[in-house]
Amino acid sequence: MIKKSFLIGFLLFLISISVVSSVQAEELVWLPAMEVDFTASSSVTPEVLTQLSPQTTLTRSIDINGNRWKIQSGAHEFVSMPLEGFVFPSEFQYRLDLTLQLPNSDGYLCAGFALNYDDAATFSSFLICNDHTYGAVSHENGSWEPLISFNALPDYDWNAPVTFSIQLNQNWADFYFDDQLLDTAPLPAQLSSLSLFAQPISDREVEVLFKKVKLSVAKAEAISSGLPENTPADAAKIVRLLRLKDRFPASSFGAVLPYENLELSLAQMGFHQSQMVNQSACDLLIRSHISWKSAYPRPNYDQSGCGFTFRSKAADSQMQVFLSLDGAVYLSAQRNGAMVPLASYNYANWSLEGDGILTLVVAREKITVLFDDRILGTVTDATWIAEGDLGFTVWSGTNYETGITCSFSDNTILLFEGKDL
């Protein structure tokens, strides 16, 4: 059931060989180090019921299908079990693969890894859920903080086992599903221990089958963000994710431009109004928590919203992106007064009032739009590449009273330059 591919002492020699090979092949080579295959068990372990708390029971068993957990918790309490024998020297980076089968039923559950679960007080968990989402959270003394916001998983067969992976290097964790990079997150601490983890999110009894855990290793690589020390963590995370996805240059560096909270209102149908920051830039990241409200119950939804103006040379020659009240984000360019639509992405349902985090990342011909730190899409062939002004903008689809009101808070602006830009 447990396979150790080689001893850690011998690992250094193998890693040195793999580094030469990986340089020549220009790709990272992962070497298998340890594997726990619950489906390879030659014996069957009968069900063992444990009362974990007054409101939570765990029933465990092992057979040829895997390590089976049945959890019932009226309090939705999590369950964690350590994986023994795993060691994590700091000179390596690690790939953790977990194969499991989630319940295809009315009961909901999230399951995955818990990192550094030495006690129930402090740990990080990386999870997939049978409501078709994935995410990661950190837990410290009863308080939960998101590391990766829960977002939809790619389509897959819910009646079959699935595998997801976490790659850990220099206190960063990259989340892969079916070998597709989904997101990245900073780790609160260096990896020291590994546990299986599950948390029910409904009152019904739910079942998860853990099938296989695999640990692979490679020599640790230095990670240099090129960002200033005062870069907000959320912005640094986005830049790293886009670099991993080849949507932002690796050697660029930035400067933080502070900007205060502001509110803009406009009651002039078919028009927009901007407050510019008086900072010329071509390549940038701008991120803002935006709240919007329409004074009129039936505005022109697709003409009403909040967002950013960038690479602005004049009022009729610029680029813009905005969250529309119809539930879409619109990205467009104006050249000498002619409007050129570039892309539109759905972010939610229509609303007269709401809020969310809009992020725009611009690197030459690549323009990426995120909502609530989820990538909506990237335009890869924008031809309007010019240095210009940057601003916050309100679009109005009504003449009624105060029209459309946009509040911009927790604003982050990074200005980029570098040899790849």
C-alpha positions in Angstrom: 0.0 0.0 0.0 2.9 2.4 0.7 5.8 2.7 -1.8 9.0 4.6 -1.1 10.7 5.2 -4.5 14.1 6.0 -2.9 15.6 7.3 0.3 15.9 11.0 0.8 19.7 10.6 1.2 19.9 9.1 -2.3 17.5 11.8 -3.5 20.2 14.5 -3.8 22.1 12.4 -6.3 19.1 11.7 -8.4 18.0 15.4 -8.3 21.5 16.5 -9.5 21.0 14.2 -12.5 17.5 15.4 -13.2 18.6 19.0 -13.1 21.0 18.4 -16.0 18.3 16.6 -17.9 15.7 19.3 -17.2 18.0 22.1 -18.4 18.7 20.3 -21.6 15.0 19.5 -22.1 13.9 23.0 -20.8 11.3 21.5 -18.6 11.0 20.5 -14.9 11.5 16.8 -14.2 9.6 15.4 -11.3 11.0 12.3 -9.6 8.7 10.0 -7.7 9.5 9.8 -4.0 6.6 8.2 -2.2 3.2 6.7 -2.9 0.3 5.5 -0.8 -2.1 3.4 -2.9 -5.2 2.5 -0.8 -6.7 0.5 -3.6 -3.7 -1.9 -3.5 -4.5 -3.2 0.0 -4.5 -6.9 0.2 -6.8 -6.9 3.2 -10.1 -5.4 4.0 -10.5 -3.2 7.1 -14.0 -3.3 8.5 -15.9 -0.2 9.3 -14.8 1.6 12.4 -17.2 4.3 13.8 -15.6 7.2 15.7 -17.6 9.9 17.5 -15.4 12.9 16.9 -17.7 15.4 18.7 -21.3 15.5 19.9 -22.4 16.4 16.4 -19.9 14.6 14.2 -19.2 10.9 13.4 -16.7 9.4 11.1 -16.9 5.8 9.8 -13.7 4.5 8.1 -12.9 1.4 6.2 -10.4 0.2 3.6 -11.1 -2.2 0.7 -10.0 -2.5 -3.0 -11.9 0.7 -3.8 -9.9 2.8 -1.4 -9.9 4.5 2.0 -13.6 5.2 2.6 -14.8 7.9 4.9 -18.4 8.4 5.8 -19.0 11.6 7.7 -22.1 13.0 9.3 -21.9 16.4 11.0 -24.7 18.7 11.9 -22.1 21.3 12.7 -20.2 20.8 9.3 -17.0 20.0 11.2 -13.9 19.0 9.3 -12.0 15.7 9.6 -8.3 15.3 9.1 -6.0 12.2 9.3 -2.2 12.5 9.0 -0.2 10.6 6.3 2.7 9.1 8.0 6.2 8.7 6.6 6.2 11.9 4.4 9.2 14.2 4.9 9.8 17.5 3.2 13.4 18.9 3.2 13.6 22.6 2.4 16.0 22.1 -0.6 13.3 20.5 -2.7 10.0 21.6 -4.4 7.2 19.1 -4.2 4.3 17.9 -6.3 1.4 16.3 -4.4 -1.1 14.2 -6.4 -4.4 13.1 -4.8 -6.8 10.7 -6.5 -10.2 10.5 -4.9 -13.9 10.0 -5.7 -16.4 12.5 -4.4 -20.0 11.7 -3.7 -22.4 12.1 -6.7 -25.4 12.7 -4.4 -27.4 15.4 -2.7 -25.0 15.6 0.2 -22.2 18.1 -0.3 -18.6 17.7 0.7 -15.1 19.1 0.1 -12.0 16.9 0.3 -8.3 17.1 -0.3 -5.0 17.9 1.5 -4.3 19.6 4.8 -0.8 21.0 5.0 1.0 21.5 8.3 -1.9 20.1 10.3 0.1 19.5 13.4 -2.9 20.4 15.5 -6.4 21.8 14.7 -5.3 25.4 15.3 -3.2 26.2 12.3 -3.1 24.6 8.8 -3.9 25.2 5.1 -6.2 23.0 3.1 -6.5 22.6 -0.7 -9.8 21.1 -1.7 -12.2 20.0 -4.5 -15.9 19.8 -3.8 -18.8 17.9 -5.3 -20.6 21.1 -6.0 -18.1 21.3 -8.9 -15.8 23.9 -7.2 -12.2 24.0 -5.9 -10.4 26.3 -3.5 -8.0 26.7 -0.7 -8.2 28.2 2.8 -5.9 28.8 5.8 -7.1 28.2 9.3 -5.7 29.8 12.4 -7.2 29.6 15.8 -10.8 29.2 14.6 -10.5 31.9 11.9 -10.7 31.0 8.1 -9.0 33.0 5.4 -9.2 32.3 1.7 -6.0 31.4 -0.1 -7.8 30.6 -3.4 -11.4 31.7 -3.8 -13.8 28.8 -4.6 -14.4 28.7 -8.3 -15.9 26.3 -10.8 -13.8 23.2 -11.8 -13.4 22.2 -15.5 -15.9 19.6 -16.6 -15.1 16.0 -15.8 -16.9 12.7 -15.1 -18.4 12.9 -11.7 -19.0 9.2 -11.6 -15.3 8.4 -11.8 -12.2 9.1 -9.7 -10.4 12.4 -10.3 -6.9 13.6 -9.6 -5.7 17.1 -8.6 -2.2 18.3 -7.8 -0.5 20.9 -5.7 3.0 22.0 -6.6 4.9 23.7 -3.8 8.0 25.8 -4.2 9.4 28.6 -2.0 6.2 29.1 0.0 4.0 29.2 -3.2 1.4 26.5 -3.9 0.1 26.0 -7.5 -3.2 24.2 -7.9 -3.6 21.8 -10.9 -6.6 19.8 -12.0 -6.1 17.2 -14.8 -2.7 18.8 -15.3 -4.3 22.2 -16.0 -3.0 25.1 -13.9 -6.1 26.6 -12.2 -4.6 29.0 -9.5 -1.8 29.8 -7.2 -1.6 30.9 -3.6 1.1 31.9 -1.1 1.7 29.5 1.8 1.7 30.8 5.3 4.6 28.4 6.2 7.1 25.9 4.7 5.6 22.5 4.2 6.3 20.2 7.1 3.5 17.6 7.3 0.7 16.2 5.1 -2.9 15.0 6.0 -6.0 13.9 4.3 -8.9 16.3 4.9 -12.6 16.4 4.4 -15.4 18.8 5.4 -19.1 18.2 4.9 -21.1 21.2 3.8 -24.5 19.7 4.4 -26.2 17.8 7.3 -26.5 14.5 5.4 -24.1 11.7 5.7 -21.5 12.0 2.9 -18.9 9.6 1.6 -15.5 10.2 0.0 -13.1 7.6 -1.3 -9.4 8.4 -1.0 -7.6 6.2 -3.6 -4.0 7.3 -4.0 -1.5 9.9 -2.7 1.7 10.4 -4.6 4.7 12.6 -3.7 7.2 13.7 -6.4 10.2 16.0 -5.9 12.5 18.3 -7.9 15.2 20.7 -6.9 13.9 23.9 -5.4 14.0 26.9 -7.8 14.4 30.5 -6.8 11.3 32.7 -7.3 11.8 36.4 -7.9 8.6 38.4 -8.4 10.3 41.6 -9.4 7.6 43.4 -7.5 8.2 46.1 -4.8 8.0 44.9 -1.2 4.8 47.0 -0.6 2.9 45.2 -3.3 -0.4 44.0 -1.9 -0.5 40.2 -1.6 -3.6 39.8 -3.8 -1.9 41.7 -6.6 1.3 39.7 -6.3 -0.7 36.5 -6.5 -2.4 37.6 -9.7 0.9 38.5 -11.3 2.4 35.2 -10.4 -0.7 33.3 -11.8 -0.5 35.2 -15.1 3.2 34.6 -15.4 2.6 30.8 -14.9 0.0 31.0 -17.6 2.3 32.9 -20.0 0.0 35.9 -20.0 2.5 38.3 -18.4 6.3 38.7 -19.0 8.6 37.0 -16.5 11.2 39.7 -16.2 9.0 42.8 -15.8 9.0 44.8 -12.6 6.6 47.3 -11.2 6.0 50.3 -8.9 3.0 50.7 -6.6 0.9 53.8 -7.1 -1.3 54.4 -4.1 -4.8 55.8 -4.8 -7.6 56.8 -2.4 -11.2 55.5 -2.4 -13.6 57.5 -4.5 -17.2 57.6 -5.6 -18.5 58.6 -9.0 -22.1 59.2 -10.1 -23.6 60.1 -13.5 -27.2 60.6 -14.7 -26.7 61.1 -18.4 -27.9 58.2 -20.6 -25.4 56.9 -23.1 -22.4 58.8 -21.6 -19.5 58.0 -19.3 -17.3 60.1 -17.0 -13.8 59.4 -15.7 -11.6 60.6 -12.9 -8.1 60.2 -14.2 -5.1 59.5 -12.0 -2.7 61.7 -14.0 -0.2 58.9 -14.5 0.9 57.8 -17.9 1.3 54.1 -18.4 1.2 51.4 -21.1 1.5 48.2 -19.0 -0.2 48.0 -15.6 -2.4 46.2 -13.1 -5.4 48.0 -11.6 -7.6 46.3 -9.0 -10.5 47.8 -7.2 -13.4 46.6 -5.0 -16.3 48.2 -6.8 -19.9 48.8 -5.5 -22.6 49.9 -7.9 -26.1 51.1 -7.7 -28.7 52.4 -10.1 -31.2 55.0 -9.0 -33.6 53.9 -11.7 -35.2 50.4 -11.6 -35.1 50.0 -15.4 -31.8 51.5 -16.8 -30.2 50.4 -20.0 -28.3 47.6 -18.3 -25.6 47.1 -20.9 -24.8 50.8 -20.9 -24.6 51.1 -17.1 -21.7 50.1 -14.9 -18.3 50.9 -13.4 -14.7 50.2 -14.5 -11.4 51.7 -15.8 -10.1 53.8 -18.7 -6.5 53.1 -19.7 -4.0 53.9 -22.4 -5.9 57.1 -22.9 -4.5 59.6 -25.4 -7.7 61.6 -25.7 -11.4 61.3 -25.0 -11.9 59.6 -28.3 -8.7 57.5 -28.3 -8.4 55.1 -25.4 -9.2 51.7 -24.0 -11.9 50.9 -21.4 -13.2 48.0 -19.4 -16.4 48.0 -17.2 -18.6 45.8 -15.1 -22.1 46.2 -16.7 -25.4 45.9 -14.8 -26.4 43.2 -17.3 -23.9 40.8 -15.8 -21.1 41.1 -18.4 -17.7 42.8 -18.5 -17.1 44.7 -21.7 -13.6 45.5 -23.0 -13.3 47.9 -25.9 -11.0 50.4 -27.6 -11.8 53.8 -29.2 -9.7 55.1 -32.1 -10.5 58.6 -33.2 -14.0 58.2 -32.0 -14.6 54.8 -33.6 -15.6 52.1 -31.0 -13.9 48.7 -31.4 -15.3 45.9 -29.2 -12.6 43.6 -28.1 -14.2 41.1 -25.7 -17.1 40.5 -23.3 -17.3 38.1 -20.4 -20.1 37.0 -18.2 -19.4 37.5 -14.5 -22.8 37.2 -12.8 -26.5 37.8 -13.2 -27.9 41.2 -13.9 -28.3 43.5 -10.9 -29.3 47.0 -10.0 -27.0 47.0 -7.0 -24.0 44.8 -6.2 -20.3 44.7 -5.6 -17.2 42.7 -6.6 -13.5 43.0 -7.3 -12.5 44.0 -10.9 -8.9 43.6 -11.9 -7.3 44.5 -15.2 -3.8 43.4 -16.2 -2.2 44.9 -19.3 1.0 43.7 -20.9 1.6 45.0 -24.4 -0.8 43.0 -26.6 -2.2 40.8 -23.8 -5.1 42.2 -21.7 -6.5 40.0 -18.9 -9.7 40.7 -17.0 -10.5 39.1 -13.6 -13.6 39.3 -11.4 -13.3 38.4 -7.8 -9.7 37.2 -8.7 -11.1 34.7 -11.2 -9.7 35.0 -14.7 -12.6 35.8 -17.1 -10.4 35.9 -20.2 -7.4 37.3 -22.0 -7.2 39.2 -25.2 -3.8 38.2 -26.8 -3.7 40.3 -29.9 -4.7 43.9 -28.9 -3.2 46.3 -31.4 -3.7 49.6 -29.4 -0.3 49.5 -27.6 0.5 53.0 -26.4 1.3 54.9 -23.3 -1.6 56.9 -21.9 -3.5 58.0 -18.9 -5.4 55.8 -16.5 -8.7 56.5 -14.7 -11.8 55.3 -12.9 -15.0 55.5 -14.9 -18.8 55.4 -14.5 -21.1 54.6 -17.4 -24.7 55.7 -17.2 -27.8 54.2 -18.8 -30.3 56.5 -17.1 -31.1 60.2 -16.6 -33.0 59.5 -13.4 -31.9 61.3 -10.2 -28.3 60.3 -9.4 -28.2 57.8 -12.2 -25.5 55.2 -11.8 -23.2 55.4 -8.7 -19.9 53.6 -8.5 -17.7 53.3 -5.4 -14.1 52.3 -5.8 -12.2 51.1 -2.7 -9.1 49.1 -1.7 -7.6 50.4 -5.0 -4.3 48.9 -6.2 -2.3 50.2 -9.1 0.9 48.6 -10.3 2.9 50.2 -13.2 5.1 47.8 -15.1 8.2 48.0 -17.2 11.0 45.6 -18.0 13.1 44.1 -20.9 10.2 41.9 -22.0 7.7 44.8 -22.1 
